[in-house]
Amino acid sequence: MKTRILASAVLAICTSVPAYAGTLALLPAQATDMVPATLRARSAPAPTGMVAAHASQVRIEPLPIRVSWALPHDSPVQSVTRPFTRSSREYWMDVSASALQRGVQLPLSAPGAIIRLSPSDPASGRLQPTRVRLQLGRQSLNLAQASSQLADTRSLHAAGMDVPQASMVFKLKPALGSGLATLQAPGASGHYVVHVFEPQSPFTVTAQANRDDLLLGGDVHVQVSMHDADKAAPLAAVGGFLRAPDGTTTTLTYQRQADGSFSTDAQPKHIPATPGLWEVHSFSAGLDSAGNEVRRDTTTVFAAAVPTARFSGIARTARATDHGIDIALGVTVQSASRFAASAVLYGRAADGQMVPAAFAQSAAMLRPGNRQLVLHFDPASIAGVSAPYELHDLRLQDQPAVSLVERQALALRFDTP
């Protein structure tokens, strides 16, 4: 991590706050922190006034805002974020009408699989359960015969499931067992998505990212591993892609690891104007003890941002006029936008332990150059704690871009201003 450049102009920021008693440097960043080494200008101007987002109009507030509130002393803040992870017992297939007419093979690792069949064109692709057949082992049955439960789109929507029109979901009878099934629909037309979920299967696949956010130029390391119940199982193959918030995709290359898992490094090449999370979609195949295929798809997500601003490294503390605490944070801005600083103040409790006392946030429109944001902790929010103080979970957000541009788990230690 490059050393911050502390411009002398930061020490002379002009604001209407009390005289500051202490000028301090932020603590060095740790390995789990996210601190920009260099700043980059946004490729498109920051949105102002009314902007479109998710088919609605969102107004960018031009006025500065400061808030703070007390926190329970017995609820420590999780300053180091944990990446999203979820174990998968499911997989998807995109199939053509001709493939479905011939028969699509579905590996099933456990009885009682739940299968969803959705056409791309609900008008021409609608199928009747009696005209869809499933072959498993020596048994060839239509869906009414093979299913213990069968639901159409209307009943799925009534149950709160958001599925495409003309979809059908069926749960296979447990007595059919598992193995390589063949799903066939002679009347298929267009394209279909087949979703297989195996709730009773002992086989799960997890895609674990090493971080949940990054700055443009960085990458996320993703490890894909399979488990048979509580023990690791090797994977045979893994492929996948990186999906940007605007829907564009980049194919990823996965490398086999010595423990039987696979890994890949996902690196955004640019940040689109569309806000949202990046998704790493991984498609994997393994084998059970009998050599039968186990198929799984899994997804992990992360946020990525253009580092349009950063904390300068200078913080100044003062006793506020209302007897609360003000912390002025220098901010170096590359692209004009509305930025928000937030943090949790820790203080010493009566028993001598450091405990979370209050959360504060400050947001304002900032022009390029050396600026500042002031966190104000009001007297009520810090009642019950005293010096020394610590500033935890310090964050800087570019609000119109819906992006986090800096995060530090422990940023400052100071005594009474």
C-alpha positions as CSV (number, residue, x, y, z in Angstrom):
1,M,0.0,0.0,0.0
2,K,1.5,3.3,-1.0
3,T,2.1,6.0,1.6
4,R,-0.6,8.7,1.6
5,I,0.5,12.1,0.3
6,L,-0.5,14.7,2.9
7,A,-0.9,18.0,1.2
8,S,-0.4,21.1,3.4
9,A,-3.6,22.5,2.1
10,V,-5.5,19.8,4.1
11,L,-4.3,21.6,7.3
12,A,-6.0,24.8,6.2
13,I,-9.4,23.5,5.2
14,C,-12.0,26.2,5.6
15,T,-15.1,25.1,7.5
16,S,-17.4,26.5,10.2
17,V,-16.4,24.0,12.9
18,P,-14.8,24.6,16.3
19,A,-11.0,25.1,16.7
20,Y,-9.4,21.7,16.7
21,A,-7.4,20.5,19.6
22,G,-5.6,17.6,18.1
23,T,-4.2,17.0,14.6
24,L,-3.5,13.3,14.0
25,A,-2.6,10.9,11.3
26,L,-4.8,7.9,10.6
27,L,-3.4,4.6,11.6
28,P,-1.6,2.5,9.0
29,A,-3.9,0.4,6.8
30,Q,-4.0,-3.4,7.5
31,A,-4.1,-6.2,5.0
32,T,-7.9,-6.5,5.3
33,D,-8.5,-2.8,4.7
34,M,-9.3,-1.2,1.4
35,V,-7.4,2.1,0.8
36,P,-6.8,3.6,-2.7
37,A,-3.1,3.8,-3.7
38,T,-4.0,6.2,-6.5
39,L,-7.1,8.1,-7.5
40,R,-8.9,7.8,-10.9
41,A,-11.3,10.2,-12.5
42,R,-14.7,8.9,-13.2
43,S,-15.2,8.1,-16.9
44,A,-18.6,9.8,-17.0
45,P,-19.7,12.9,-15.0
46,A,-21.2,12.2,-11.6
47,P,-25.1,12.4,-11.7
48,T,-26.7,15.5,-10.3
49,G,-30.2,16.5,-9.7
50,M,-32.7,13.8,-10.9
51,V,-31.2,10.6,-12.2
52,A,-32.7,7.3,-13.3
53,A,-32.1,4.2,-11.2
54,H,-33.9,1.0,-11.4
55,A,-36.7,2.5,-13.4
56,S,-37.4,5.2,-10.8
57,Q,-36.3,8.7,-10.2
58,V,-33.7,9.3,-7.5
59,R,-32.8,12.8,-6.3
60,I,-29.2,13.5,-5.3
61,E,-29.4,15.6,-2.1
62,P,-27.3,18.8,-2.5
63,L,-27.3,19.8,1.2
64,P,-24.8,18.5,3.7
65,I,-26.2,16.0,6.3
66,R,-24.7,14.8,9.6
67,V,-26.3,12.2,11.8
68,S,-25.2,10.2,14.9
69,W,-26.8,7.8,17.3
70,A,-25.8,5.6,20.3
71,L,-25.0,1.9,20.0
72,P,-25.4,-0.9,22.5
73,H,-22.2,-1.2,24.4
74,D,-22.4,-5.0,24.4
75,S,-22.6,-5.4,20.6
76,P,-19.1,-5.1,19.1
77,V,-19.0,-3.9,15.5
78,Q,-17.8,-6.4,12.8
79,S,-15.2,-4.0,11.2
80,V,-13.8,-6.7,8.9
81,T,-16.4,-7.6,6.4
82,R,-17.1,-11.2,5.5
83,P,-17.5,-12.1,1.8
84,F,-20.8,-13.6,0.7
85,T,-20.8,-17.4,0.5
86,R,-23.6,-19.9,-0.1
87,S,-23.5,-23.7,-0.6
88,S,-25.3,-24.9,-3.7
89,R,-27.3,-28.1,-4.4
90,E,-28.5,-26.9,-7.8
91,Y,-27.6,-26.3,-11.4
92,W,-29.1,-24.7,-14.5
93,M,-29.2,-25.7,-18.2
94,D,-30.1,-23.6,-21.3
95,V,-31.5,-26.1,-23.8
96,S,-32.9,-25.8,-27.3
97,A,-36.2,-27.2,-28.4
98,S,-34.4,-29.8,-30.6
99,A,-32.3,-31.0,-27.6
100,L,-35.4,-31.3,-25.4
101,Q,-37.2,-33.2,-28.1
102,R,-34.4,-35.7,-28.3
103,G,-34.0,-35.8,-24.5
104,V,-31.8,-33.8,-22.1
105,Q,-29.7,-35.8,-19.6
106,L,-29.9,-34.6,-15.9
107,P,-27.5,-36.1,-13.4
108,L,-29.3,-36.6,-10.1
109,S,-27.2,-37.4,-7.0
110,A,-30.2,-38.0,-4.6
111,P,-33.8,-38.9,-4.7
112,G,-36.6,-36.3,-4.6
113,A,-35.1,-33.7,-7.0
114,I,-37.1,-30.6,-7.8
115,I,-37.0,-29.6,-11.4
116,R,-38.3,-26.4,-13.1
117,L,-38.8,-26.1,-16.8
118,S,-39.3,-22.6,-18.2
119,P,-39.7,-21.6,-21.9
120,S,-38.2,-18.5,-23.4
121,D,-41.5,-17.9,-25.3
122,P,-44.5,-18.6,-23.1
123,A,-46.9,-18.6,-26.0
124,S,-45.2,-21.2,-28.3
125,G,-43.1,-23.0,-25.7
126,R,-45.9,-24.0,-23.2
127,L,-45.8,-27.7,-22.4
128,Q,-48.4,-30.1,-21.0
129,P,-47.2,-32.3,-18.2
130,T,-48.7,-35.4,-19.8
131,R,-46.5,-34.7,-22.9
132,V,-43.2,-34.4,-21.0
133,R,-41.5,-37.7,-20.1
134,L,-38.8,-38.6,-17.6
135,Q,-36.7,-41.7,-17.9
136,L,-34.7,-42.8,-14.9
137,G,-33.2,-46.3,-14.9
138,R,-35.7,-48.7,-16.5
139,Q,-38.6,-46.4,-15.8
140,S,-40.1,-44.1,-18.4
141,L,-43.0,-42.0,-17.1
142,N,-44.9,-38.7,-17.9
143,L,-44.6,-36.0,-15.3
144,A,-47.9,-36.7,-13.7
145,Q,-46.7,-40.2,-13.0
146,A,-43.1,-39.3,-12.0
147,S,-44.0,-36.4,-9.7
148,S,-45.1,-36.4,-6.1
149,Q,-45.9,-32.7,-6.6
150,L,-46.6,-30.7,-9.7
151,A,-47.2,-26.9,-10.0
152,D,-47.9,-24.5,-12.8
153,T,-47.1,-20.8,-13.1
154,R,-50.4,-19.7,-11.5
155,S,-49.9,-21.8,-8.3
156,L,-46.2,-20.8,-8.2
157,H,-47.0,-17.1,-8.4
158,A,-49.7,-17.6,-5.7
159,A,-47.0,-19.1,-3.5
160,G,-44.8,-16.0,-4.0
161,M,-42.3,-17.5,-6.5
162,D,-41.2,-15.2,-9.3
163,V,-41.0,-17.5,-12.3
164,P,-41.5,-16.9,-16.0
165,Q,-44.9,-17.5,-17.6
166,A,-45.6,-21.1,-18.7
167,S,-43.1,-22.5,-16.2
168,M,-43.8,-25.8,-14.4
169,V,-42.1,-27.2,-11.3
170,F,-42.2,-30.8,-10.3
171,K,-40.8,-32.9,-7.5
172,L,-39.8,-36.4,-8.4
173,K,-41.1,-39.3,-6.3
174,P,-38.4,-40.5,-3.9
175,A,-39.1,-44.1,-5.0
176,L,-37.6,-43.3,-8.4
177,G,-34.2,-43.0,-6.8
178,S,-31.2,-41.2,-8.4
179,G,-28.9,-41.5,-11.3
180,L,-28.8,-40.2,-14.8
181,A,-32.3,-39.0,-15.8
182,T,-33.5,-38.0,-19.3
183,L,-36.1,-35.3,-19.7
184,Q,-37.9,-35.3,-23.0
185,A,-40.6,-33.1,-24.5
186,P,-41.5,-34.0,-28.2
187,G,-43.7,-30.8,-28.4
188,A,-40.9,-28.4,-27.3
189,S,-40.5,-25.1,-29.2
190,G,-37.9,-22.3,-28.8
191,H,-35.5,-22.4,-25.9
192,Y,-35.9,-23.5,-22.3
193,V,-34.2,-23.1,-19.0
194,V,-34.0,-26.3,-16.9
195,H,-33.3,-25.8,-13.2
196,V,-32.5,-28.8,-11.0
197,F,-32.5,-28.5,-7.2
198,E,-31.5,-31.5,-5.0
199,P,-32.5,-30.7,-1.4
200,Q,-31.7,-34.2,-0.1
201,S,-28.2,-34.5,-1.7
202,P,-25.1,-34.7,0.5
203,F,-23.1,-32.9,-2.2
204,T,-22.7,-29.2,-2.0
205,V,-20.4,-26.8,-3.9
206,T,-19.3,-23.4,-2.5
207,A,-17.6,-20.5,-4.2
208,Q,-15.7,-18.5,-1.6
209,A,-14.3,-15.1,-2.4
210,N,-11.4,-13.6,-0.5
211,R,-13.0,-10.2,-0.3
212,D,-16.4,-8.6,-0.8
213,D,-15.3,-5.3,-2.3
214,L,-12.4,-3.9,-4.4
215,L,-11.1,-0.9,-6.3
216,L,-10.7,-0.8,-10.0
217,G,-7.3,-2.4,-10.8
218,G,-7.7,-5.0,-8.1
219,D,-9.0,-8.6,-8.3
220,V,-11.0,-11.0,-6.3
221,H,-9.7,-14.6,-5.7
222,V,-12.5,-17.2,-5.8
223,Q,-12.1,-20.8,-4.7
224,V,-14.7,-23.4,-5.7
225,S,-14.8,-26.5,-3.6
226,M,-17.2,-29.5,-3.2
227,H,-18.2,-31.4,-0.1
228,D,-19.8,-34.7,0.4
229,A,-21.7,-34.1,3.7
230,D,-18.9,-32.9,6.0
231,K,-15.9,-34.1,4.1
232,A,-14.1,-32.5,1.1
233,A,-14.6,-34.1,-2.3
234,P,-12.6,-33.4,-5.5
235,L,-14.0,-31.6,-8.5
236,A,-13.5,-32.8,-12.0
237,A,-14.0,-29.5,-13.9
238,V,-15.1,-25.9,-13.3
239,G,-15.9,-23.1,-15.7
240,G,-17.6,-19.8,-15.4
241,F,-17.8,-16.1,-16.1
242,L,-17.7,-12.7,-14.4
243,R,-21.0,-10.7,-14.9
244,A,-20.9,-6.9,-14.5
245,P,-23.8,-4.9,-13.1
246,D,-24.7,-3.8,-16.7
247,G,-25.0,-7.5,-17.8
248,T,-21.8,-7.8,-19.8
249,T,-19.8,-10.9,-19.2
250,T,-16.1,-12.1,-19.2
251,T,-15.1,-15.7,-19.4
252,L,-13.0,-16.9,-16.5
253,T,-10.2,-19.5,-16.4
254,Y,-10.1,-21.8,-13.4
255,Q,-7.0,-23.6,-12.1
256,R,-7.1,-27.0,-10.4
257,Q,-5.6,-27.0,-6.8
258,A,-3.8,-29.7,-5.0
259,D,-6.8,-30.3,-2.6
260,G,-9.2,-31.0,-5.5
261,S,-10.8,-27.5,-5.6
262,F,-10.5,-25.0,-8.4
263,S,-9.7,-21.2,-8.2
264,T,-9.9,-18.2,-10.4
265,D,-9.0,-14.5,-10.2
266,A,-11.8,-12.1,-11.3
267,Q,-10.7,-8.6,-12.3
268,P,-13.1,-5.9,-13.6
269,K,-11.5,-4.0,-16.5
270,H,-13.9,-1.1,-16.1
271,I,-16.7,0.0,-13.9
272,P,-20.0,0.6,-15.7
273,A,-22.3,3.5,-14.9
274,T,-25.0,1.0,-13.8
275,P,-24.7,0.5,-10.1
276,G,-24.8,-2.9,-8.6
277,L,-22.9,-6.0,-7.6
278,W,-20.5,-8.0,-9.7
279,E,-21.2,-11.8,-9.9
280,V,-18.9,-14.7,-10.4
281,H,-20.9,-17.6,-11.8
282,S,-19.1,-21.0,-11.6
283,F,-20.3,-24.2,-13.2
284,S,-18.8,-27.4,-11.7
285,A,-18.8,-31.1,-12.1
286,G,-17.6,-33.8,-9.7
287,L,-18.1,-37.5,-9.2
288,D,-19.7,-39.5,-6.4
289,S,-18.1,-42.7,-5.0
290,A,-19.7,-44.8,-7.7
291,G,-18.3,-42.6,-10.5
292,N,-21.6,-40.9,-11.2
293,E,-21.6,-37.2,-12.2
294,V,-22.5,-34.5,-9.6
295,R,-23.3,-31.2,-11.3
296,R,-23.5,-27.9,-9.4
297,D,-23.7,-24.1,-10.2
298,T,-22.8,-21.5,-7.7
299,T,-22.5,-17.7,-7.5
300,T,-20.5,-15.3,-5.3
301,V,-20.8,-11.5,-5.5
302,F,-18.6,-8.5,-4.7
303,A,-18.7,-4.7,-5.1
304,A,-16.2,-2.8,-7.3
305,A,-15.6,0.9,-7.4
306,V,-13.6,3.6,-9.1
307,P,-11.4,5.3,-6.5
308,T,-12.6,8.8,-7.1
309,A,-11.6,10.0,-3.6
310,R,-9.8,8.9,-0.5
311,F,-9.1,10.1,3.0
312,S,-6.0,12.2,3.0
313,G,-4.6,10.6,6.2
314,I,-5.2,13.7,8.4
315,A,-7.8,13.7,11.2
316,R,-8.4,16.5,13.7
317,T,-10.4,16.1,16.9
318,A,-12.2,18.7,18.9
319,R,-14.8,19.1,21.7
320,A,-17.9,20.4,19.9
321,T,-19.9,23.4,21.0
322,D,-22.6,21.0,22.3
323,H,-19.9,19.1,24.3
324,G,-20.0,16.2,21.8
325,I,-17.0,15.2,19.8
326,D,-16.1,16.4,16.2
327,I,-13.7,14.5,14.0
328,A,-12.7,16.4,10.8
329,L,-11.4,14.0,8.2
330,G,-9.4,15.3,5.2
331,V,-10.7,14.0,1.9
332,T,-8.8,14.2,-1.4
333,V,-11.3,14.3,-4.3
334,Q,-10.5,13.5,-7.9
335,S,-14.0,13.6,-9.4
336,A,-16.8,15.8,-8.0
337,S,-19.6,13.9,-6.4
338,R,-21.5,13.5,-3.1
339,F,-19.4,11.7,-0.6
340,A,-20.2,10.2,2.8
341,A,-17.9,9.4,5.6
342,S,-19.0,7.1,8.4
343,A,-17.5,5.4,11.4
344,V,-18.1,3.9,14.9
345,L,-16.6,5.6,17.9
346,Y,-15.4,3.3,20.7
347,G,-14.7,4.6,24.2
348,R,-13.7,3.3,27.7
349,A,-16.6,2.0,29.7
350,A,-16.8,2.1,33.5
351,D,-15.3,-1.3,33.8
352,G,-12.3,-0.2,31.7
353,Q,-13.2,-2.1,28.6
354,M,-13.3,-0.5,25.1
355,V,-16.9,-0.7,23.9
356,P,-18.8,0.7,20.8
357,A,-20.5,4.0,21.8
358,A,-21.9,5.7,18.7
359,F,-22.2,5.7,14.9
360,A,-21.9,8.9,12.9
361,Q,-22.1,9.8,9.2
362,S,-21.5,13.0,7.3
363,A,-22.3,13.5,3.7
364,A,-21.8,16.5,1.3
365,M,-21.2,17.4,-2.3
366,L,-17.4,17.8,-2.7
367,R,-15.5,19.4,-5.6
368,P,-12.1,18.1,-6.8
369,G,-9.2,19.1,-4.5
370,N,-8.5,18.8,-0.7
371,R,-11.8,18.8,1.2
372,Q,-13.1,17.5,4.5
373,L,-16.0,15.8,6.1
374,V,-16.8,16.2,9.8
375,L,-18.2,13.3,11.9
376,H,-20.2,14.8,14.8
377,F,-20.9,12.5,17.8
378,D,-23.5,14.3,19.9
379,P,-23.3,14.2,23.8
380,A,-26.2,11.8,24.2
381,S,-24.7,9.3,21.9
382,I,-21.4,9.1,23.7
383,A,-22.8,9.1,27.3
384,G,-21.3,6.4,29.4
385,V,-17.9,6.3,27.8
386,S,-14.7,8.3,28.2
387,A,-11.2,8.6,26.8
388,P,-9.2,7.0,25.3
389,Y,-11.3,6.8,22.1
390,E,-10.9,4.7,18.9
391,L,-12.5,5.1,15.5
392,H,-13.6,1.8,14.0
393,D,-15.0,0.8,10.6
394,L,-14.2,4.1,8.9
395,R,-15.7,4.2,5.4
396,L,-15.8,6.7,2.5
397,Q,-18.6,6.2,0.0
398,D,-19.3,7.8,-3.4
399,Q,-23.1,8.0,-3.0
400,P,-24.4,8.6,-6.5
401,A,-22.2,5.8,-7.8
402,V,-23.4,3.6,-4.9
403,S,-19.8,2.5,-4.3
404,L,-17.5,2.2,-1.3
405,V,-14.1,3.8,-2.1
406,E,-12.3,3.3,1.2
407,R,-12.7,1.2,4.3
408,Q,-10.5,0.9,7.4
409,A,-11.3,-1.4,10.3
410,L,-9.3,0.6,12.9
411,A,-8.5,4.1,11.8
412,L,-7.7,6.3,14.8
413,R,-6.8,6.4,18.5
414,F,-7.1,9.6,20.5
415,D,-7.6,11.1,24.0
416,T,-10.1,13.8,25.0
417,P,-10.0,16.6,22.5
